[in-house]
Amino acid sequence: MKITPEDYAILERAVKRTMTLTGLTLDNYTSLGLTAKRYRWDMLEQTQIKIGDGINIDGDVNIYAYANDNHIDTALRKITKTK
């Protein structure tokens, strides 16, 4: 996984907290005909984390400075335990 351990820890805490607070599961999504990928990215969106590009804006997690959406999705799959 290309995401740094520090950024992964931030994503993991935020996404797991969102999953708990919303109570939404992958089963909720698939029952509506939505995909696991949609679930993962919706959970990330709900965290309100700003995935930045490395220009050091306060509050950004500067993942796009060194990774892309595929790398982020790999991290999200691990966090949400989805395929």
PEMO-V962199 format. One record per run of one state. SS is the DSSP state (@ for helix, = for strand, . for the rest). FROM is the first residue (numbers start at 1). TO is the last residue. If there is no record, write none. Layout:
# PEMO-V962199
{{SS/FROM/TO} {SS/FROM/TO}}
This chain:
# PEMO-V962199
{{./1/4} {@/5/22} {./23/25} {@/26/31} {./32/35} {@/36/47} {./48/49} {=/50/51} {./52/59} {=/60/61} {./62/62} {@/63/65} {./66/68} {@/69/80} {./81/83}}
